[in-house]
Amino acid sequence: MDFTNPLVYGAPCFIAFILLELTYSKTHDHKELYNWKDLTSSLSLGVGSAILAPLLKTVSAIIIFNFVYEIFNPEVDGVRMNIMGWESFGYAWYVWIICQLLDDFSYYWFHRQNHMVRFFWAAHIVHHSSDNFNLGTAVRNGWFTILYKPFFYVWICAIGFPPEMLVVCLGIEALWQFQLHTVFIPKMGIIEKVFNTHTMHQVHHARNLEYMDKNHGGFLNIFDKIFGTWKELDEDIDIEYGVSHPPNSYNIWVILTHEYKDIWRDMKKSKNWRHKFMYAFGPPGWSHDGSSLTIKQMRQKIKEEQLATEIA
């Protein structure tokens, strides 16, 4: 069966909602919400993603997803059978729901690893590099994440879900993620118990130490709660958006590549090959000499300092 990626219809809506939020912010005492140069950079990166994504997603969907699906789900007497012995899944409504849930699970781990592995973070930092949190930031996407993202999802095709179904679920996930990037939606009561909401995503984009590397979920927040990365918004904390080491530029090429340059610079600090590997694939902030710290190390250091103060 052939399906249209929901992003085909979503992209024009993105522009409309950005313009709506922009107009509202400028007329309702939120003039600082949008910076014109920053918005231009975000839109330029978004346009680049819109151009590159169809090309690369075609490769991932048609070649990678379909290749794996065909290998693990060969036709036997005209019926798709998974190599594990069950019939490959069709298009019943409940299969769509299951596929969307599996997509959400994969999204959590894809997103979390973008924050845990520095080489992935170098691609993902583009999305976090703005000091502003708005719908314009939602389209501020790195161009290189598309190269490895499919490999976090391909297992769904391997167990028997049709590739075109997975592509649609990926599009739905992206639509949900877009609308999370606004400060104008307050906490949503009981909905917060299950879903990843706007306030939770504000936490995710904050550079406050207590908020960093939290709330990686897509639709749901259950995986953050299960795996210890969930954090509720504390309305008494003033949020600072962005990253610890920003590109300090509106040039999109600088925004896209600055972290890769920092990785290369750090790798030259040591001749030890393990150190070089860790600078590229360890957690962001890792250093062999303690000159910089990971988020986990910074939190641990603060705990030790607090404990030492209490003892004294």
C-alpha positions as CSV (number, residue, x, y, z in Angstrom):
1,M,0.0,0.0,0.0
2,D,1.1,3.6,-0.7
3,F,0.8,6.3,1.9
4,T,1.7,10.0,1.9
5,N,4.1,11.2,4.6
6,P,2.1,13.5,6.9
7,L,4.9,16.1,6.8
8,V,3.9,16.9,3.2
9,Y,0.8,18.5,4.6
10,G,2.5,19.6,7.9
11,A,5.2,21.8,6.4
12,P,2.9,24.6,5.1
13,C,1.2,24.5,8.6
14,F,4.6,25.0,10.2
15,I,5.0,28.3,8.5
16,A,1.5,29.4,9.3
17,F,1.9,28.6,13.0
18,I,5.3,30.3,13.2
19,L,3.8,33.4,11.7
20,L,0.9,33.2,14.1
21,E,3.1,32.8,17.2
22,L,5.4,35.5,15.9
23,T,2.6,38.0,15.5
24,Y,1.1,37.1,18.8
25,S,4.4,37.5,20.6
26,K,5.1,41.0,19.1
27,T,1.6,42.2,19.9
28,H,1.2,40.7,23.4
29,D,4.3,41.8,25.4
30,H,6.5,38.9,24.4
31,K,8.7,40.8,22.0
32,E,11.8,39.0,23.2
33,L,10.5,35.6,22.1
34,Y,11.8,36.0,18.6
35,N,15.1,37.3,17.4
36,W,15.0,38.2,13.7
37,K,18.5,36.9,12.9
38,D,18.0,33.8,15.0
39,L,14.7,33.1,13.2
40,T,16.3,33.6,9.8
41,S,18.9,31.0,10.8
42,S,16.3,28.6,12.1
43,L,14.2,28.9,8.9
44,S,17.2,28.5,6.7
45,L,18.2,25.3,8.5
46,G,14.6,24.2,8.2
47,V,14.5,24.8,4.5
48,G,17.7,22.9,4.1
49,S,16.3,20.0,6.0
50,A,13.1,20.1,3.9
51,I,15.2,19.8,0.8
52,L,17.6,17.2,2.0
53,A,15.2,15.1,4.0
54,P,13.1,13.8,1.0
55,L,16.3,12.7,-0.8
56,L,17.8,11.0,2.2
57,K,14.6,9.6,3.6
58,T,13.9,8.1,0.2
59,V,17.2,6.3,0.5
60,S,16.4,5.2,4.1
61,A,12.8,4.2,3.4
62,I,13.2,2.6,0.0
63,I,16.6,1.0,0.4
64,I,17.3,0.5,4.1
65,F,13.8,-0.2,5.4
66,N,12.6,-2.1,2.4
67,F,15.9,-4.1,2.2
68,V,15.6,-5.2,5.8
69,Y,11.9,-5.9,5.5
70,E,12.4,-8.1,2.4
71,I,15.3,-10.0,4.1
72,F,13.4,-10.7,7.4
73,N,9.9,-11.0,5.9
74,P,10.2,-13.1,2.7
75,E,7.1,-14.2,0.7
76,V,6.2,-17.8,1.3
77,D,3.4,-19.1,-1.0
78,G,2.3,-15.5,-1.6
79,V,2.2,-14.6,2.1
80,R,4.8,-12.5,4.0
81,M,6.3,-14.5,6.7
82,N,8.7,-13.3,9.3
83,I,11.8,-15.5,9.7
84,M,10.9,-16.0,13.3
85,G,7.8,-17.8,12.2
86,W,4.9,-15.4,12.4
87,E,3.0,-13.8,9.6
88,S,4.2,-10.2,8.8
89,F,1.8,-7.5,10.0
90,G,-0.9,-6.0,7.8
91,Y,-2.7,-2.6,8.1
92,A,-5.3,-3.2,10.8
93,W,-6.0,-0.2,13.0
94,Y,-4.4,-1.8,16.0
95,V,-1.3,-2.6,14.1
96,W,-1.0,1.1,13.3
97,I,-1.2,1.9,17.0
98,I,1.4,-0.7,17.9
99,C,3.7,0.6,15.2
100,Q,3.3,4.2,16.5
101,L,4.2,3.0,20.1
102,L,7.3,1.2,18.8
103,D,8.2,4.3,16.8
104,D,7.9,6.3,20.1
105,F,10.1,3.8,21.9
106,S,12.7,4.1,19.1
107,Y,12.4,7.9,19.1
108,Y,13.2,8.0,22.9
109,W,16.5,6.0,22.4
110,F,17.4,7.9,19.2
111,H,16.9,11.2,21.0
112,R,18.6,10.1,24.2
113,Q,21.7,8.9,22.4
114,N,21.8,12.2,20.6
115,H,22.5,13.7,24.0
116,M,24.7,10.9,25.3
117,V,27.1,10.3,22.4
118,R,29.1,13.3,21.4
119,F,29.4,12.5,17.7
120,F,25.6,12.3,17.6
121,W,25.3,15.4,19.8
122,A,27.4,17.3,17.2
123,A,24.5,16.8,14.7
124,H,21.7,17.3,17.2
125,I,23.2,20.4,18.9
126,V,21.9,22.4,15.9
127,H,18.4,22.0,17.2
128,H,19.4,23.2,20.7
129,S,21.7,26.0,19.7
130,S,19.2,28.8,19.8
131,D,18.7,30.9,23.0
132,N,15.1,31.2,22.0
133,F,12.3,28.6,22.5
134,N,9.6,29.0,20.0
135,L,8.0,27.4,16.9
136,G,10.8,28.7,14.8
137,T,13.3,26.7,16.9
138,A,11.2,23.6,16.1
139,V,12.3,23.7,12.5
140,R,16.0,24.4,13.4
141,N,17.1,20.9,12.5
142,G,20.5,19.5,11.9
143,W,21.1,18.1,8.5
144,F,23.3,15.2,9.5
145,T,21.0,13.3,11.9
146,I,19.2,12.0,8.9
147,L,22.2,9.9,8.0
148,Y,22.0,7.7,11.1
149,K,18.4,8.1,12.3
150,P,17.0,5.2,10.2
151,F,19.2,2.7,12.0
152,F,17.4,3.3,15.3
153,Y,14.1,2.4,13.6
154,V,15.0,-0.4,11.1
155,W,14.3,-3.2,13.7
156,I,10.6,-2.3,13.4
157,C,10.6,-3.4,9.8
158,A,12.7,-6.4,10.6
159,I,10.0,-7.8,12.9
160,G,7.3,-7.4,10.3
161,F,5.9,-3.9,10.1
162,P,5.6,-2.5,6.5
163,P,8.2,0.2,5.7
164,E,5.5,2.6,4.5
165,M,3.7,2.3,7.8
166,L,6.8,3.2,9.7
167,V,7.5,6.2,7.5
168,V,4.0,7.5,8.2
169,C,4.5,7.0,12.0
170,L,7.8,8.9,11.8
171,G,5.9,11.8,10.1
172,I,3.2,11.8,12.8
173,E,5.9,11.9,15.5
174,A,7.6,14.9,13.8
175,L,4.2,16.7,13.7
176,W,3.8,16.2,17.5
177,Q,7.4,17.3,18.2
178,F,6.9,20.6,16.2
179,Q,3.9,21.8,18.3
180,L,5.7,21.2,21.6
181,H,8.0,24.2,21.0
182,T,5.9,27.0,22.4
183,V,5.8,28.7,25.8
184,F,2.1,29.7,25.5
185,I,0.7,26.3,26.5
186,P,0.6,25.8,30.3
187,K,0.6,22.6,32.2
188,M,-2.2,20.4,31.0
189,G,-3.4,18.5,34.1
190,I,-4.1,14.8,33.7
191,I,-2.6,14.8,30.2
192,E,0.8,15.4,31.8
193,K,0.5,11.9,33.4
194,V,0.9,10.2,30.0
195,F,2.0,12.5,27.2
196,N,5.1,14.6,26.6
197,T,3.9,18.1,26.8
198,H,5.0,21.7,26.1
199,T,6.3,22.4,29.6
200,M,8.2,19.1,29.6
201,H,9.8,20.1,26.3
202,Q,10.8,23.5,27.8
203,V,12.7,21.5,30.4
204,H,14.4,19.5,27.6
205,H,15.6,22.7,25.8
206,A,16.9,24.3,29.0
207,R,20.6,24.7,29.8
208,N,19.9,24.9,33.6
209,L,22.0,22.1,35.1
210,E,19.1,20.5,36.9
211,Y,17.2,20.3,33.6
212,M,19.9,19.1,31.1
213,D,19.5,15.7,29.4
214,K,15.9,15.3,30.6
215,N,12.6,14.5,28.8
216,H,13.7,12.8,25.6
217,G,10.3,11.4,24.8
218,G,8.2,11.8,21.7
219,F,4.5,11.4,22.2
220,L,4.7,9.7,25.6
221,N,6.7,10.4,28.8
222,I,6.5,6.8,30.1
223,F,10.0,5.9,28.7
224,D,11.6,8.9,30.5
225,K,9.9,7.8,33.7
226,I,11.0,4.2,33.3
227,F,14.6,5.0,32.4
228,G,15.1,7.8,34.8
229,T,15.3,10.9,32.5
230,W,11.9,12.5,33.3
231,K,11.8,16.0,34.9
232,E,8.8,18.2,35.7
233,L,9.0,21.9,35.0
234,D,9.5,23.9,38.2
235,E,7.8,27.2,37.7
236,D,10.0,28.8,40.3
237,I,13.1,28.3,38.2
238,D,14.0,30.8,35.5
239,I,14.7,28.8,32.4
240,E,17.8,29.6,30.3
241,Y,17.5,28.1,26.8
242,G,20.3,27.0,24.6
243,V,23.5,25.1,25.1
244,S,26.6,25.4,27.4
245,H,28.9,26.0,24.4
246,P,26.9,27.8,21.7
247,P,28.1,28.5,18.2
248,N,27.8,32.3,18.8
249,S,26.9,32.8,15.2
250,Y,23.9,33.1,12.9
251,N,25.8,31.6,10.0
252,I,24.1,28.2,9.3
253,W,27.4,26.5,8.3
254,V,28.9,27.5,11.6
255,I,25.8,26.3,13.4
256,L,25.9,22.9,11.6
257,T,29.6,22.2,12.0
258,H,31.0,24.0,15.1
259,E,30.7,20.9,17.4
260,Y,32.6,18.7,14.9
261,K,35.4,21.2,14.9
262,D,35.4,21.1,18.7
263,I,35.6,17.3,18.7
264,W,38.6,17.4,16.3
265,R,40.3,20.0,18.5
266,D,39.8,17.9,21.6
267,M,41.0,14.7,20.0
268,K,44.3,16.4,19.4
269,K,44.7,17.0,23.1
270,S,45.9,13.5,23.8
271,K,47.9,10.9,21.8
272,N,46.1,8.1,23.7
273,W,43.7,6.4,21.2
274,R,41.2,5.6,23.9
275,H,41.1,9.3,24.8
276,K,40.6,10.2,21.2
277,F,37.7,7.7,20.9
278,M,36.0,9.0,24.1
279,Y,36.3,12.6,22.8
280,A,34.3,11.6,19.8
281,F,32.0,8.9,21.1
282,G,31.9,9.5,24.9
283,P,29.3,11.7,26.5
284,P,29.6,15.5,25.8
285,G,31.9,17.2,28.2
286,W,34.1,14.1,28.8
287,S,37.8,14.9,29.1
288,H,40.9,12.8,29.9
289,D,42.3,15.5,32.3
290,G,39.2,16.9,34.0
291,S,39.4,20.1,32.0
292,S,35.7,19.7,31.2
293,L,33.0,17.6,32.8
294,T,29.9,15.7,31.7
295,I,26.5,16.6,33.0
296,K,26.6,13.6,35.3
297,Q,30.0,14.6,36.6
298,M,28.9,18.2,37.2
299,R,25.9,17.0,39.2
300,Q,28.0,14.7,41.2
301,K,30.5,17.5,41.9
302,I,27.7,19.7,43.2
303,K,26.4,16.9,45.5
304,E,29.9,16.4,46.9
305,E,30.3,20.1,47.5
306,Q,27.0,20.3,49.2
307,L,27.8,17.3,51.4
308,A,31.2,18.8,52.3
309,T,29.4,22.0,53.3
310,E,26.9,20.2,55.5
311,I,29.7,18.2,57.2
312,A,31.7,21.4,57.8
